[in-house]
Amino acid sequence: MGNSNNEKKCYYEVDENGVALMTIDNPPMNALSPAVLADMKDSIYDALDDNAVRVIIITGAGKAFVAGADITEIQKQKTEKDGANFLVIGQELYNVIENAHKPFIAAINGYCLGGGLELALACHIRLADEKAQLGLPEIKLGIIPGYGGTQRSPRIFGNSRAFELILSGNFINARQAEMYGVINRATEAGAVLTEAKELAGAIAARGRLAIQAAMRAISEGVHMEIKEALTFEREEFGKLCETADKEEGIDAFLNKREPKIQDR
């Protein structure tokens, strides 16, 4: 199930629990060429529309998650207008991920640089193999991150860390990234996909309505004043009180059994 295709540079497959494993496959380093971005767009929209999909894991084939943008494409941008327009597709796609109604988990399995780290930052949850290398090295090319790196970095892990990574262009390992708050956690070598699947499976077992309400409350509430945000939270909670899943969840808890989620 899914849009798996050997000719595609990004594809996904769905397991019986509703976990979609989306793989970026553009050897040798999964650079974000126009073809990769086009296939990513198709896969992401397909997965969001696919009723079988409850959670989406994004990872990279081979030794890299995504090692960055296609440098030859950046080289072609010679004017201010062209440079700015070049970023629109990637920014819009990453916005789709960030604002999705299904959770995205980045399973960072190797080099995660530039546009690759920006992709991970657009995901809701980030796990990384302890041997992974992460960074925003665009400054070394005389440019800056352009797929949201300068904006999501300070929002996720603070101005000081963002300045450090972006202005130096230095790489950090997964343990440092965990300490900095760039990722949720580092995993043992070779275990990132296993742990991502376990986490995704736990999320997929929950009701869609509650998952979506929680995602809205977090994603939208953070942009509100606290009083308004708490009102929004109450409203989302109240809507769930009218659902069958809430009744089933409470009954299952009281009777010490697993709930039978109906997504209604």
MARSE-823905 format. One record per residue: residue in three letters; x, y, z of N, C-alpha, C in turn. Coordinates in nm, 4 decimals. Example, Ala and Ser with C-alpha at 12.3 -4.5 7.8 and 13.67 -1.06 7.14 Angstrom:
BEGIN
residuo	npx	npy	npz	capx	capy	capz	cpx	cpy	cpz
ALA	1.3190	-0.5690	0.7800	1.2300	-0.4500	0.7800	1.3200	-0.3300	0.7800
SER	1.2850	-0.2250	0.7080	1.3670	-0.1060	0.7140	1.2900	0.0030	0.7870
END
This chain:
BEGIN
residuo	npx	npy	npz	capx	capy	capz	cpx	cpy	cpz
MET	0.0854	-0.1190	0.0000	0.0000	0.0000	0.0000	0.0890	0.1240	0.0000
GLY	0.0384	0.2342	-0.0615	0.1195	0.3545	-0.0694	0.1574	0.3815	-0.2128
ASN	0.2509	0.4753	-0.2337	0.2894	0.5114	-0.3695	0.4306	0.4672	-0.4015
SER	0.4705	0.3522	-0.3475	0.6049	0.2996	-0.3702	0.6291	0.2795	-0.5193
ASN	0.7419	0.3284	-0.5660	0.7769	0.3167	-0.7067	0.9278	0.3306	-0.7177
ASN	0.9916	0.2317	-0.7790	1.1375	0.2336	-0.7869	1.1900	0.3536	-0.8636
GLU	1.1071	0.4134	-0.9492	1.1520	0.5276	-1.0278	1.1326	0.6586	-0.9524
LYS	1.0552	0.6570	-0.8481	1.0308	0.7788	-0.7725	1.1447	0.8067	-0.6753
LYS	1.1700	0.9342	-0.6509	1.2754	0.9735	-0.5582	1.2226	0.9960	-0.4173
CYS	1.0934	0.9857	-0.4022	1.0311	0.9865	-0.2694	0.9041	0.9040	-0.2801
TYR	0.8865	0.8095	-0.1888	0.7725	0.7187	-0.1928	0.7413	0.6725	-0.0514
TYR	0.6244	0.6157	-0.0331	0.5911	0.5653	0.1002	0.5181	0.4322	0.0911
GLU	0.5265	0.3585	0.2003	0.4517	0.2336	0.2168	0.3859	0.2377	0.3544
VAL	0.2665	0.1812	0.3642	0.1889	0.1867	0.4880	0.1783	0.0476	0.5489
ASP	0.2009	0.0378	0.6802	0.1845	-0.0919	0.7452	0.0414	-0.1089	0.7947
GLU	0.0141	-0.2227	0.8570	-0.1224	-0.2548	0.8978	-0.1738	-0.1654	1.0108
ASN	-0.0816	-0.0917	1.0754	-0.1212	-0.0029	1.1845	-0.1473	0.1404	1.1393
GLY	-0.1241	0.1670	1.0115	-0.1452	0.3020	0.9605	-0.0215	0.3892	0.9660
VAL	0.0953	0.3273	0.9857	0.2216	0.4018	0.9867	0.2802	0.4012	0.8465
ALA	0.2967	0.5187	0.7896	0.3557	0.5314	0.6561	0.5047	0.5615	0.6701
LEU	0.5864	0.4813	0.6060	0.7299	0.5067	0.6006	0.7604	0.5719	0.4664
MET	0.7937	0.7007	0.4711	0.8222	0.7784	0.3509	0.9732	0.7909	0.3362
THR	1.0249	0.7475	0.2220	1.1695	0.7422	0.2005	1.2113	0.8352	0.0879
ILE	1.3106	0.9184	0.1158	1.3724	1.0029	0.0133	1.4906	0.9253	-0.0425
ASP	1.4911	0.9055	-0.1729	1.5884	0.8146	-0.2345	1.6493	0.8798	-0.3591
ASN	1.7555	0.9557	-0.3371	1.8252	1.0236	-0.4453	1.9753	1.0106	-0.4216
PRO	2.0326	0.8959	-0.4579	2.1753	0.8707	-0.4296	2.2641	0.9789	-0.4909
PRO	2.3816	1.0050	-0.4277	2.4308	0.9322	-0.3102	2.3903	0.9953	-0.1765
MET	2.3427	1.1214	-0.1756	2.3220	1.1918	-0.0486	2.1812	1.2496	-0.0340
ASN	2.0897	1.2079	-0.1221	1.9503	1.2530	-0.1143	1.9357	1.4049	-0.1216
ALA	2.0147	1.4661	-0.2094	2.0052	1.6101	-0.2281	1.8671	1.6468	-0.2800
LEU	1.8202	1.7653	-0.2406	1.6853	1.8090	-0.2748	1.6813	1.8750	-0.4122
SER	1.6906	1.7938	-0.5135	1.6800	1.8430	-0.6507	1.5344	1.8761	-0.6803
PRO	1.5059	1.9475	-0.7892	1.3666	1.9739	-0.8255	1.2843	1.8461	-0.8394
ALA	1.3452	1.7397	-0.8923	1.2731	1.6124	-0.9072	1.2395	1.5522	-0.7720
VAL	1.3314	1.5630	-0.6761	1.3050	1.5119	-0.5416	1.1912	1.5897	-0.4770
LEU	1.1956	1.7212	-0.4862	1.0903	1.8035	-0.4274	0.9543	1.7734	-0.4909
ALA	0.9532	1.7495	-0.6218	0.8277	1.7176	-0.6902	0.7714	1.5846	-0.6399
ASP	0.8581	1.4841	-0.6260	0.8119	1.3538	-0.5762	0.7738	1.3616	-0.4286
MET	0.8463	1.4429	-0.3512	0.8088	1.4636	-0.2110	0.6695	1.5252	-0.2014
LYS	0.6454	1.6246	-0.2841	0.5141	1.6906	-0.2820	0.4036	1.5900	-0.3107
ASP	0.4222	1.5083	-0.4141	0.3212	1.4078	-0.4487	0.2999	1.3104	-0.3336
SER	0.4103	1.2615	-0.2760	0.4009	1.1626	-0.1686	0.3339	1.2208	-0.0445
ILE	0.3699	1.3438	-0.0104	0.3144	1.4057	0.1101	0.1647	1.4282	0.0939
TYR	0.1228	1.4840	-0.0189	-0.0200	1.5058	-0.0401	-0.0958	1.3740	-0.0485
ASP	-0.0351	1.2734	-0.1136	-0.0995	1.1423	-0.1221	-0.1182	1.0824	0.0171
ALA	-0.0144	1.0915	0.1008	-0.0214	1.0338	0.2357	-0.1239	1.1063	0.3219
LEU	-0.1336	1.2374	0.3056	-0.2312	1.3138	0.3829	-0.3742	1.2804	0.3401
ASP	-0.3911	1.2471	0.2118	-0.5238	1.2119	0.1610	-0.5565	1.0638	0.1791
ASP	-0.4565	0.9831	0.2080	-0.4714	0.8378	0.2199	-0.5329	0.8043	0.3553
ASN	-0.6550	0.7528	0.3554	-0.7243	0.7254	0.4814	-0.6574	0.6145	0.5619
ALA	-0.5757	0.5332	0.4957	-0.5050	0.4258	0.5661	-0.3893	0.4797	0.6497
VAL	-0.3448	0.6017	0.6195	-0.2277	0.6597	0.6869	-0.2704	0.7389	0.8091
ARG	-0.2100	0.7071	0.9238	-0.2391	0.7786	1.0473	-0.1197	0.8612	1.0949
VAL	0.0012	0.8120	1.0685	0.1256	0.8786	1.1087	0.2252	0.8603	0.9946
ILE	0.3109	0.9598	0.9734	0.4083	0.9543	0.8636	0.5492	0.9695	0.9190
ILE	0.6342	0.8729	0.8877	0.7769	0.8802	0.9203	0.8504	0.9180	0.7929
ILE	0.9373	1.0177	0.8001	1.0227	1.0536	0.6863	1.1655	1.0138	0.7187
THR	1.2297	0.9429	0.6261	1.3696	0.9052	0.6431	1.4382	0.9091	0.5079
GLY	1.5690	0.8829	0.5075	1.6450	0.8841	0.3838	1.7025	0.7472	0.3535
ALA	1.7130	0.7152	0.2262	1.7757	0.5903	0.1856	1.9281	0.6060	0.1932
GLY	1.9973	0.4982	0.2270	2.1430	0.5022	0.2283	2.1997	0.5695	0.3518
LYS	2.3079	0.6446	0.3315	2.3834	0.6988	0.4447	2.3441	0.8407	0.4831
ALA	2.2411	0.8933	0.4208	2.1999	1.0305	0.4516	2.0499	1.0380	0.4710
PHE	2.0090	1.1275	0.5588	1.8684	1.1669	0.5673	1.8434	1.2553	0.4457
VAL	1.8921	1.3750	0.4492	1.9024	1.4637	0.3332	2.0239	1.5509	0.3583
ALA	2.1175	1.5509	0.2647	2.2423	1.6258	0.2856	2.2336	1.7695	0.2371
GLY	2.1137	1.8139	0.1974	2.0974	1.9537	0.1598	2.0340	1.9715	0.0239
ALA	2.0339	2.0953	-0.0197	1.9780	2.1282	-0.1504	2.0751	2.0861	-0.2605
ASP	2.0274	2.0893	-0.3820	2.1114	2.0618	-0.4986	2.1926	2.1883	-0.5276
ILE	2.3222	2.1843	-0.4987	2.4073	2.3033	-0.5101	2.4111	2.3568	-0.6532
THR	2.4036	2.2673	-0.7520	2.4077	2.3137	-0.8911	2.2851	2.3990	-0.9242
GLU	2.1735	2.3698	-0.8576	2.0534	2.4505	-0.8799	2.0685	2.5886	-0.8163
ILE	2.1278	2.5928	-0.6964	2.1521	2.7218	-0.6308	2.2478	2.8060	-0.7140
GLN	2.3441	2.7406	-0.7741	2.4440	2.8099	-0.8560	2.3792	2.8846	-0.9723
LYS	2.2675	2.8361	-1.0202	2.1991	2.8972	-1.1349	2.1277	3.0270	-1.0987
GLN	2.1058	3.0498	-0.9691	2.0289	3.1675	-0.9271	2.1207	3.2907	-0.9249
LYS	2.1007	3.3824	-1.0205	2.1931	3.4955	-1.0384	2.1333	3.6301	-0.9999
THR	2.0032	3.6349	-0.9807	1.9410	3.7634	-0.9466	1.8660	3.7514	-0.8134
GLU	1.8403	3.8647	-0.7528	1.7660	3.8685	-0.6262	1.6292	3.8027	-0.6421
LYS	1.5607	3.8346	-0.7517	1.4273	3.7809	-0.7747	1.4318	3.6300	-0.7933
ASP	1.5262	3.5832	-0.8756	1.5367	3.4398	-0.9014	1.5704	3.3635	-0.7726
GLY	1.6609	3.4206	-0.6934	1.6994	3.3550	-0.5686	1.5829	3.3409	-0.4732
ALA	1.5045	3.4475	-0.4607	1.3889	3.4439	-0.3714	1.2828	3.3465	-0.4224
ASN	1.2576	3.3495	-0.5519	1.1568	3.2612	-0.6102	1.1975	3.1144	-0.6033
PHE	1.3267	3.0888	-0.6070	1.3789	2.9521	-0.6013	1.3343	2.8815	-0.4728
LEU	1.3127	2.9582	-0.3668	1.2820	2.9006	-0.2359	1.1336	2.8725	-0.2140
VAL	1.0484	2.9246	-0.3001	0.9041	2.9188	-0.2751	0.8546	2.7750	-0.2645
ILE	0.8937	2.6889	-0.3557	0.8424	2.5515	-0.3565	0.8784	2.4795	-0.2275
GLY	1.0045	2.4883	-0.1868	1.0478	2.4210	-0.0652	0.9803	2.4762	0.0591
GLN	0.9694	2.6077	0.0679	0.9032	2.6678	0.1838	0.7573	2.6242	0.1925
GLU	0.6882	2.6263	0.0797	0.5473	2.5884	0.0802	0.5296	2.4421	0.1199
LEU	0.6180	2.3555	0.0707	0.6081	2.2133	0.1026	0.6333	2.1880	0.2505
TYR	0.7333	2.2555	0.3065	0.7631	2.2378	0.4485	0.6509	2.2940	0.5355
ASN	0.5845	2.3989	0.4873	0.4687	2.4523	0.5594	0.3548	2.3502	0.5630
VAL	0.3387	2.2770	0.4536	0.2357	2.1728	0.4493	0.2626	2.0681	0.5576
ILE	0.3886	2.0284	0.5708	0.4250	1.9306	0.6732	0.3962	1.9860	0.8123
GLU	0.4444	2.1063	0.8388	0.4292	2.1657	0.9713	0.2819	2.1817	1.0100
ASN	0.1981	2.2138	0.9131	0.0566	2.2408	0.9408	-0.0343	2.1222	0.9116
ALA	0.0239	2.0052	0.8899	-0.0542	1.8864	0.8545	-0.1442	1.8413	0.9691
HIS	-0.2528	1.7720	0.9339	-0.3441	1.7184	1.0338	-0.3032	1.5776	1.0786
LYS	-0.1953	1.5265	1.0188	-0.1374	1.3992	1.0619	0.0057	1.4263	1.1077
PRO	0.0514	1.3593	1.2136	0.1873	1.3860	1.2624	0.2965	1.3301	1.1721
PHE	0.4021	1.4087	1.1555	0.5215	1.3680	1.0818	0.6355	1.3474	1.1811
ILE	0.7042	1.2345	1.1683	0.8212	1.2043	1.2501	0.9420	1.1957	1.1585
ALA	1.0459	1.2737	1.1867	1.1712	1.2641	1.1114	1.2589	1.1587	1.1772
ALA	1.2952	1.0551	1.1017	1.3883	0.9523	1.1480	1.5220	0.9808	1.0793
ILE	1.6069	1.0539	1.1480	1.7316	1.1060	1.0894	1.8391	0.9986	1.1000
ASN	1.8742	0.9430	0.9861	1.9593	0.8243	0.9835	2.1028	0.8505	0.9397
GLY	2.1385	0.9740	0.9115	2.2748	1.0021	0.8656	2.2940	1.1520	0.8533
TYR	2.3577	1.1968	0.7463	2.3781	1.3397	0.7273	2.2437	1.4119	0.7115
CYS	2.2266	1.5157	0.7915	2.1025	1.5935	0.7921	2.1441	1.7400	0.7905
LEU	2.1609	1.7922	0.6705	2.2258	1.9217	0.6538	2.1421	2.0165	0.5692
GLY	2.1527	2.1447	0.5993	2.0857	2.2454	0.5179	1.9369	2.2175	0.5053
GLY	1.8916	2.2015	0.3803	1.7510	2.1734	0.3557	1.7028	2.0461	0.4225
GLY	1.7950	1.9548	0.4515	1.7584	1.8324	0.5228	1.7220	1.8603	0.6674
LEU	1.8014	1.9438	0.7353	1.7676	1.9801	0.8728	1.6417	2.0665	0.8741
GLU	1.6275	2.1511	0.7737	1.5062	2.2324	0.7657	1.3823	2.1445	0.7475
LEU	1.3961	2.0365	0.6713	1.2876	1.9397	0.6572	1.2556	1.8763	0.7920
ALA	1.3583	1.8355	0.8645	1.3379	1.7746	0.9962	1.2705	1.8729	1.0918
LEU	1.3100	1.9985	1.0858	1.2521	2.0994	1.1750	1.1049	2.1245	1.1439
ALA	1.0640	2.0991	1.0196	0.9225	2.1144	0.9841	0.8385	1.9991	1.0369
CYS	0.9028	1.8857	1.0668	0.8308	1.7709	1.1216	0.7948	1.7968	1.2673
HIS	0.6965	1.7257	1.3166	0.6476	1.7483	1.4520	0.7365	1.6839	1.5582
ILE	0.8030	1.5757	1.5220	0.8884	1.5010	1.6143	1.0147	1.4616	1.5394
ARG	1.1292	1.4666	1.6082	1.2572	1.4356	1.5437	1.3389	1.3375	1.6285
LEU	1.3752	1.2236	1.5687	1.4663	1.1280	1.6298	1.5883	1.1169	1.5395
ALA	1.7052	1.0952	1.5982	1.8277	1.0867	1.5173	1.9193	0.9762	1.5675
ASP	1.9753	0.9011	1.4756	2.0796	0.8035	1.5064	2.1970	0.8771	1.5709
GLU	2.2547	0.8168	1.6728	2.3623	0.8845	1.7446	2.4817	0.9187	1.6554
LYS	2.4941	0.8524	1.5409	2.6038	0.8808	1.4487	2.5677	0.9860	1.3441
ALA	2.4458	1.0345	1.3493	2.4030	1.1358	1.2518	2.4781	1.2668	1.2726
GLN	2.4931	1.3406	1.1646	2.5535	1.4735	1.1679	2.4494	1.5738	1.1200
LEU	2.4292	1.6790	1.1995	2.3273	1.7785	1.1671	2.3910	1.9170	1.1560
GLY	2.3374	1.9990	1.0682	2.3900	2.1336	1.0568	2.3181	2.2164	0.9524
LEU	2.3440	2.3462	0.9580	2.2932	2.4427	0.8605	2.4145	2.5153	0.8029
PRO	2.4828	2.4525	0.7069	2.6119	2.5044	0.6598	2.6049	2.6053	0.5455
GLU	2.4873	2.6587	0.5164	2.4722	2.7480	0.4009	2.5663	2.8675	0.4048
ILE	2.5991	2.9143	0.5252	2.6844	3.0330	0.5397	2.8189	3.0123	0.4711
LYS	2.8621	2.8873	0.4639	2.9902	2.8560	0.3993	2.9844	2.8782	0.2485
LEU	2.8639	2.8844	0.1943	2.8452	2.9070	0.0509	2.8120	3.0529	0.0210
GLY	2.8146	3.1358	0.1246	2.7827	3.2769	0.1053	2.6342	3.3047	0.1000
ILE	2.5524	3.2098	0.1505	2.4080	3.2282	0.1530	2.3566	3.1953	0.2940
ILE	2.2255	3.1938	0.3110	2.1661	3.1591	0.4395	2.0640	3.0474	0.4171
PRO	2.0228	2.9791	0.5224	1.9146	2.8812	0.5065	1.7911	2.9486	0.4482
GLY	1.7209	2.8788	0.3585	1.6083	2.9421	0.2915	1.4796	2.8626	0.2923
TYR	1.4825	2.7430	0.3516	1.3606	2.6626	0.3613	1.3058	2.6669	0.5041
GLY	1.3235	2.7806	0.5700	1.2677	2.7996	0.7031	1.3682	2.7864	0.8154
GLY	1.4944	2.7623	0.7832	1.5954	2.7398	0.8863	1.6172	2.8569	0.9801
THR	1.6143	2.9788	0.9260	1.6362	3.0956	1.0119	1.5142	3.1265	1.0979
GLN	1.4013	3.0686	1.0631	1.2775	3.0983	1.1347	1.2369	2.9867	1.2312
ARG	1.2454	2.8632	1.1872	1.2066	2.7535	1.2768	1.3128	2.7278	1.3833
SER	1.4386	2.7482	1.3504	1.5451	2.7217	1.4487	1.5252	2.7996	1.5782
PRO	1.5151	2.9317	1.5744	1.4968	3.0040	1.7010	1.3650	2.9713	1.7702
ARG	1.2637	2.9403	1.6935	1.1355	2.9060	1.7539	1.1405	2.7711	1.8252
ILE	1.2202	2.6795	1.7729	1.2269	2.5448	1.8301	1.3322	2.5342	1.9392
PHE	1.4514	2.5896	1.9152	1.5567	2.5689	2.0157	1.6278	2.6965	2.0593
GLY	1.5690	2.8121	2.0287	1.6195	2.9360	2.0857	1.7154	3.0132	1.9975
ASN	1.7189	3.1438	2.0192	1.8015	3.2323	1.9366	1.9494	3.1995	1.9436
SER	2.0011	3.1791	2.0639	2.1456	3.1598	2.0790	2.1958	3.0367	2.0052
ARG	2.1239	2.9259	2.0190	2.1626	2.8038	1.9476	2.1477	2.8236	1.7976
ALA	2.0413	2.8933	1.7572	2.0215	2.9186	1.6142	2.1352	3.0030	1.5577
PHE	2.1735	3.1092	1.6294	2.2868	3.1904	1.5849	2.4132	3.1049	1.5727
GLU	2.4373	3.0212	1.6711	2.5580	2.9380	1.6703	2.5628	2.8478	1.5473
LEU	2.4549	2.7744	1.5218	2.4549	2.6797	1.4100	2.4591	2.7503	1.2752
ILE	2.3786	2.8565	1.2603	2.3666	2.9220	1.1306	2.4889	3.0075	1.0982
LEU	2.5414	3.0813	1.1955	2.6547	3.1700	1.1679	2.7865	3.0955	1.1533
SER	2.8012	2.9828	1.2216	2.9258	2.9050	1.2090	2.9208	2.8078	1.0924
GLY	2.8036	2.7544	1.0637	2.7918	2.6501	0.9631	2.8450	2.5165	1.0114
ASN	2.8791	2.5068	1.1387	2.9370	2.3836	1.1925	2.8332	2.2724	1.2044
PHE	2.8821	2.1490	1.1968	2.7970	2.0330	1.2182	2.7972	1.9987	1.3669
ILE	2.6876	1.9379	1.4127	2.6836	1.8824	1.5471	2.6363	1.7375	1.5369
ASN	2.6754	1.6567	1.6344	2.6283	1.5185	1.6322	2.4926	1.5084	1.7011
ALA	2.4342	1.3904	1.6952	2.2984	1.3741	1.7459	2.2899	1.3970	1.8964
ARG	2.3936	1.3569	1.9716	2.3907	1.3790	2.1167	2.3921	1.5284	2.1482
GLN	2.4727	1.6050	2.0741	2.4712	1.7509	2.0908	2.3356	1.8079	2.0504
ALA	2.2811	1.7563	1.9409	2.1515	1.8049	1.8926	2.0422	1.7802	1.9960
GLU	2.0508	1.6675	2.0641	1.9551	1.6386	2.1706	1.9714	1.7384	2.2852
MET	2.0944	1.7654	2.3215	2.1216	1.8597	2.4302	2.0753	2.0005	2.3927
TYR	2.0923	2.0377	2.2664	2.0536	2.1707	2.2202	1.9017	2.1846	2.2064
GLY	1.8305	2.0732	2.2004	1.6868	2.0780	2.1767	1.6498	2.0792	2.0302
VAL	1.7463	2.0469	1.9436	1.7192	2.0410	1.7999	1.6333	1.9190	1.7681
ILE	1.6574	1.8085	1.8386	1.5824	1.6851	1.8191	1.5196	1.6426	1.9515
ASN	1.4212	1.5555	1.9422	1.3604	1.5016	2.0645	1.4589	1.4132	2.1401
ARG	1.5261	1.3250	2.0644	1.6257	1.2397	2.1280	1.7124	1.1704	2.0246
ALA	1.8329	1.1340	2.0705	1.9243	1.0521	1.9914	1.9013	0.9060	2.0280
THR	1.9166	0.8191	1.9296	1.8997	0.6758	1.9531	2.0342	0.6050	1.9393
GLU	2.0385	0.4830	1.9850	2.1581	0.4021	1.9640	2.1810	0.3837	1.8146
ALA	2.3055	0.3609	1.7781	2.3404	0.3442	1.6367	2.2564	0.2331	1.5736
GLY	2.1958	0.2652	1.4603	2.1181	0.1667	1.3860	1.9760	0.1469	1.4347
ALA	1.9353	0.2205	1.5388	1.8046	0.1955	1.5997	1.7007	0.3029	1.5703
VAL	1.7379	0.4056	1.4955	1.6465	0.5201	1.4822	1.5152	0.4816	1.4149
LEU	1.5198	0.4004	1.3118	1.3972	0.3646	1.2414	1.3084	0.2758	1.3286
THR	1.3703	0.1857	1.4032	1.2943	0.0999	1.4936	1.2213	0.1834	1.5985
GLU	1.2930	0.2784	1.6581	1.2311	0.3623	1.7608	1.1246	0.4538	1.7018
ALA	1.1497	0.5034	1.5801	1.0498	0.5888	1.5147	0.9224	0.5096	1.4872
LYS	0.9384	0.3840	1.4446	0.8211	0.3002	1.4176	0.7457	0.2689	1.5462
GLU	0.8174	0.2451	1.6541	0.7515	0.2181	1.7823	0.6704	0.3394	1.8286
LEU	0.7306	0.4573	1.8163	0.6610	0.5794	1.8552	0.5412	0.6044	1.7644
ALA	0.5621	0.5880	1.6343	0.4534	0.6085	1.5384	0.3399	0.5102	1.5642
GLY	0.3742	0.3865	1.5993	0.2718	0.2867	1.6286	0.1884	0.3249	1.7489
ALA	0.2541	0.3801	1.8511	0.1812	0.4243	1.9701	0.0853	0.5375	1.9358
ILE	0.1314	0.6317	1.8510	0.0455	0.7439	1.8107	-0.0687	0.6943	1.7224
ALA	-0.0374	0.6014	1.6310	-0.1390	0.5504	1.5387	-0.2504	0.4762	1.6112
ALA	-0.2211	0.4257	1.7301	-0.3218	0.3519	1.8080	-0.4233	0.4443	1.8741
ARG	-0.3965	0.5739	1.8757	-0.4887	0.6698	1.9368	-0.5932	0.7151	1.8344
GLY	-0.7010	0.7699	1.8827	-0.8075	0.8151	1.7935	-0.7665	0.9351	1.7105
ARG	-0.8094	0.9365	1.5871	-0.7752	1.0474	1.4969	-0.8281	1.1811	1.5482
LEU	-0.9509	1.1802	1.6000	-1.0124	1.3062	1.6410	-0.9335	1.3716	1.7539
ALA	-0.8906	1.2916	1.8514	-0.8123	1.3465	1.9623	-0.6743	1.3900	1.9150
ILE	-0.6129	1.3115	1.8267	-0.4811	1.3475	1.7719	-0.4895	1.4814	1.6999
GLN	-0.5899	1.4967	1.6163	-0.6035	1.6200	1.5389	-0.6330	1.7390	1.6291
ALA	-0.7159	1.7178	1.7315	-0.7464	1.8259	1.8245	-0.6223	1.8682	1.9013
ALA	-0.5430	1.7707	1.9444	-0.4194	1.8014	2.0167	-0.3219	1.8772	1.9281
MET	-0.3115	1.8362	1.8023	-0.2208	1.9032	1.7100	-0.2644	2.0471	1.6850
ARG	-0.3942	2.0682	1.6691	-0.4436	2.2054	1.6517	-0.4159	2.2891	1.7756
ALA	-0.4433	2.2321	1.8927	-0.4245	2.3069	2.0170	-0.2795	2.3502	2.0341
ILE	-0.1868	2.2612	2.0012	-0.0443	2.2927	2.0151	-0.0005	2.3915	1.9067
SER	-0.0275	2.3572	1.7813	0.0247	2.4354	1.6683	-0.0354	2.5749	1.6594
GLU	-0.1646	2.5861	1.6840	-0.2307	2.7158	1.6734	-0.2220	2.7935	1.8046
GLY	-0.2316	2.7226	1.9164	-0.2298	2.7892	2.0456	-0.1015	2.8621	2.0763
VAL	0.0099	2.8090	2.0251	0.1392	2.8696	2.0549	0.1508	3.0110	1.9977
HIS	0.0691	3.0426	1.8982	0.0725	3.1756	1.8359	-0.0262	3.2727	1.9019
MET	-0.0993	3.2262	2.0023	-0.1984	3.3103	2.0686	-0.1474	3.3595	2.2034
GLU	-0.2107	3.4625	2.2541	-0.1902	3.5006	2.3933	-0.2445	3.3884	2.4807
ILE	-0.1876	3.3697	2.5994	-0.2211	3.2543	2.6815	-0.3707	3.2460	2.7135
LYS	-0.4350	3.3584	2.7396	-0.5780	3.3558	2.7727	-0.6592	3.3043	2.6548
GLU	-0.6284	3.3541	2.5360	-0.6974	3.3095	2.4149	-0.6672	3.1621	2.3888
ALA	-0.5412	3.1228	2.4103	-0.4995	2.9847	2.3853	-0.5719	2.8876	2.4783
LEU	-0.5885	2.9258	2.6039	-0.6586	2.8391	2.6986	-0.8060	2.8245	2.6618
THR	-0.8653	2.9317	2.6099	-1.0027	2.9229	2.5606	-1.0100	2.8261	2.4436
PHE	-0.9142	2.8364	2.3539	-0.9075	2.7467	2.2372	-0.8935	2.6018	2.2827
GLU	-0.8096	2.5786	2.3827	-0.7915	2.4436	2.4367	-0.9230	2.3901	2.4928
ARG	-0.9934	2.4727	2.5684	-1.1213	2.4312	2.6248	-1.2208	2.3927	2.5149
GLU	-1.2225	2.4720	2.4089	-1.3146	2.4447	2.2984	-1.2830	2.3112	2.2315
GLU	-1.1545	2.2844	2.2110	-1.1145	2.1579	2.1492	-1.1497	2.0400	2.2407
PHE	-1.1269	2.0572	2.3692	-1.1628	1.9547	2.4669	-1.3129	1.9298	2.4652
GLY	-1.3898	2.0390	2.4632	-1.5349	2.0277	2.4653	-1.5893	1.9505	2.3460
LYS	-1.5337	1.9750	2.2287	-1.5782	1.9036	2.1082	-1.5570	1.7530	2.1231
LEU	-1.4462	1.7151	2.1834	-1.4155	1.5732	2.1998	-1.5106	1.5049	2.2980
CYS	-1.5692	1.5820	2.3881	-1.6622	1.5235	2.4854	-1.7894	1.4712	2.4197
GLU	-1.8147	1.5089	2.2953	-1.9330	1.4617	2.2233	-1.9024	1.3433	2.1323
THR	-1.7799	1.2915	2.1358	-1.7404	1.1846	2.0443	-1.7600	1.0461	2.1052
ALA	-1.7785	0.9486	2.0175	-1.7887	0.8090	2.0612	-1.6567	0.7611	2.1190
ASP	-1.5458	0.8104	2.0640	-1.4151	0.7671	2.1126	-1.3901	0.8098	2.2569
LYS	-1.4425	0.9255	2.2957	-1.4274	0.9681	2.4345	-1.5045	0.8738	2.5259
GLU	-1.6284	0.8389	2.4876	-1.7078	0.7467	2.5677	-1.6405	0.6109	2.5778
GLU	-1.5901	0.5627	2.4652	-1.5224	0.4335	2.4627	-1.3936	0.4368	2.5426
GLY	-1.3183	0.5455	2.5291	-1.1913	0.5564	2.6010	-1.2092	0.5551	2.7512
ILE	-1.3093	0.6281	2.8002	-1.3363	0.6321	2.9435	-1.3845	0.4963	2.9934
ASP	-1.4757	0.4341	2.9177	-1.5285	0.3033	2.9578	-1.4183	0.1978	2.9607
ALA	-1.3300	0.2023	2.8588	-1.2203	0.1056	2.8528	-1.1262	0.1244	2.9710
PHE	-1.0999	0.2491	3.0051	-1.0110	0.2766	3.1184	-1.0715	0.2248	3.2491
LEU	-1.1976	0.2546	3.2712	-1.2634	0.2141	3.3952	-1.2759	0.0626	3.4070
ASN	-1.2852	-0.0038	3.2930	-1.2997	-0.1491	3.2934	-1.1693	-0.2223	3.2619
LYS	-1.0617	-0.1458	3.2636	-0.9268	-0.2030	3.2485	-0.9134	-0.2900	3.1228
ARG	-0.9514	-0.2309	3.0094	-0.9356	-0.2986	2.8809	-0.8844	-0.1984	2.7783
GLU	-0.8428	-0.2480	2.6651	-0.7963	-0.1604	2.5577	-0.9166	-0.1010	2.4845
PRO	-0.9133	0.0281	2.4539	-1.0263	0.0885	2.3828	-1.0320	0.0453	2.2372
LYS	-1.1521	0.0420	2.1826	-1.1730	0.0123	2.0406	-1.2054	0.1437	1.9705
ILE	-1.1037	0.2027	1.9138	-1.1156	0.3354	1.8521	-1.2017	0.3286	1.7263
GLN	-1.2940	0.4229	1.7142	-1.3820	0.4272	1.5966	-1.3607	0.5520	1.5121
ASP	-1.2819	0.6468	1.5630	-1.2565	0.7728	1.4920	-1.3865	0.8489	1.4653
ARG	-1.4727	0.8477	1.5664	-1.5966	0.9260	1.5537	-1.6461	0.9683	1.6931
END
